[in-house]
Amino acid sequence: MASTQLKPINLSKPPNHAVIILASGLSLRLGQEKQLLCKDGEPLICFMTKLALSTKPQAIIIVIPDNQPSIASVMNELAFQYSMIQMVVNSTPEIGMAYSLFGFDY
């Protein structure tokens, strides 16, 4: 059996990745906005964004649903603090998750 060798990670190079957070679900089965559920005392969408920030990405794109100002509102402060955070609106979240990847408006 051939052995697989793992390459060591070069920690001296800056991270070269981006993060996409798909948060445009309508939470119909839950009955309330899943993005705003609390995790460790803050909205889940903020918790996940801070987790993404800890990886030091070049960009974070957060896809949020249209007509949900409360979700955008909780993200405004983080987006203001970190220029690499960009919020994108999925104008038709009812179509499904895949549309969040290619159907949003810039």
KAZIDA-V133268 format. One record per residue. N is the residue number from 1. RES is the residue in three letters. PHI is phi in whole degrees, 0 to 359 (none if undefined). NEAR is the number of other C-alpha atoms within 12 Angstrom. D_LAST is the distance of its C-alpha to the last C-alpha in Angstrom with 1 decimal. Layout:
# KAZIDA-V133268
N|RES|PHI|NEAR|D_LAST, N|RES|PHI|NEAR|D_LAST
This chain:
# KAZIDA-V133268
1|MET|none|3|49.6, 2|ALA|283|4|47.3, 3|SER|268|5|45.8, 4|THR|258|6|42.2, 5|GLN|258|6|41.6, 6|LEU|268|6|38.6, 7|LYS|278|6|37.3, 8|PRO|292|7|37.4, 9|ILE|279|9|34.2, 10|ASN|272|9|34.0, 11|LEU|281|8|33.2, 12|SER|279|8|33.6, 13|LYS|275|9|30.3, 14|PRO|292|12|27.1, 15|PRO|302|17|24.8, 16|ASN|232|14|22.4, 17|HIS|210|17|20.0, 18|ALA|233|21|16.7, 19|VAL|236|27|16.4, 20|ILE|245|27|14.1, 21|ILE|253|33|15.2, 22|LEU|273|31|14.9, 23|ALA|230|37|15.7, 24|SER|255|41|14.6, 25|GLY|293|36|18.1, 26|LEU|269|28|20.0, 27|SER|53|20|23.3, 28|LEU|297|13|25.4, 29|ARG|291|9|28.4, 30|LEU|287|12|28.4, 31|GLY|88|12|28.3, 32|GLN|207|15|26.2, 33|GLU|292|25|22.9, 34|LYS|301|26|23.5, 35|GLN|299|36|20.9, 36|LEU|259|31|23.3, 37|LEU|298|22|26.5, 38|CYS|274|16|28.4, 39|LYS|228|16|29.0, 40|ASP|53|12|31.4, 41|GLY|84|11|31.0, 42|GLU|220|17|27.2, 43|PRO|302|24|24.4, 44|LEU|307|23|23.7, 45|ILE|295|37|20.0, 46|CYS|290|32|21.2, 47|PHE|302|23|24.0, 48|MET|293|29|21.8, 49|THR|293|38|19.5, 50|LYS|294|28|22.7, 51|LEU|297|17|24.0, 52|ALA|296|26|21.1, 53|LEU|299|28|21.6, 54|SER|294|15|25.2, 55|THR|273|18|24.4, 56|LYS|56|21|23.2, 57|PRO|284|23|19.9, 58|GLN|283|21|18.1, 59|ALA|207|24|14.8, 60|ILE|233|30|14.0, 61|ILE|248|34|10.9, 62|ILE|247|38|11.7, 63|VAL|265|39|10.4, 64|ILE|243|40|12.0, 65|PRO|283|36|13.2, 66|ASP|290|24|12.6, 67|ASN|62|17|15.7, 68|GLN|231|27|16.9, 69|PRO|299|17|17.2, 70|SER|293|20|19.8, 71|ILE|289|32|17.6, 72|ALA|299|30|15.1, 73|SER|298|20|18.3, 74|VAL|289|25|19.9, 75|MET|269|34|17.1, 76|ASN|302|21|16.8, 77|GLU|295|18|19.9, 78|LEU|296|26|19.0, 79|ALA|296|25|15.7, 80|PHE|288|15|17.8, 81|GLN|288|13|20.4, 82|TYR|237|22|18.5, 83|SER|293|17|16.1, 84|MET|280|23|15.0, 85|ILE|273|30|13.5, 86|GLN|233|28|9.8, 87|MET|264|38|9.0, 88|VAL|235|30|6.3, 89|VAL|262|31|7.6, 90|ASN|270|32|9.4, 91|SER|285|24|10.6, 92|THR|225|25|13.6, 93|PRO|294|29|15.0, 94|GLU|292|18|18.4, 95|ILE|289|18|17.9, 96|GLY|131|22|18.3, 97|MET|297|23|17.2, 98|ALA|300|18|16.5, 99|TYR|297|23|13.7, 100|SER|296|31|11.9, 101|LEU|275|25|11.9, 102|PHE|226|20|10.7, 103|GLY|253|21|9.7, 104|PHE|273|26|6.5, 105|ASP|262|17|3.8, 106|TYR|275|15|0.0
